[in-house]
C-alpha cells in the first residue's frame, strides 16, 4: 500500500509554528538523551512534521530513544522512518501498533 502525500500550502504563521515545534522537539531530544543541540536537528524534526508526523508521536519516539541502551540520532531516525513506512503518523497509532520483530523485517541482502 502506498501512502499518498498531499501538497499543503503553509502560511507564515503555520511556518513559524512548525519552526517552534521543531525547535522544541530538538531541545527535548537533547535534554532527554544528554546531547548538545545542533541546528540540523530542528530541520530534521521539521521535515518529519511537514510529512504529517504528529509532534506527540515524535515526543514518544524521543522518550523511547532516551531509554535505549545506546540512544542516538540514527536510532531515533530509524524508528521514525520505519513508522512512516508502516503508515504510522499519530501517537495513538504508533503506541498501539505491534512492534516489529527482527524476523519480520526485510533485509536488503
Secondary structure, DSSP 8 states (H G I E B T S, - for coil): -----------HHHHHHHHHHHHHHHHHHHHHHT----HHHHHHHHHHHHTT--HHHHHHHHHHHHTSTT--HHHHHHHHHHHHHTT--SHHHHHHS----GGGS----
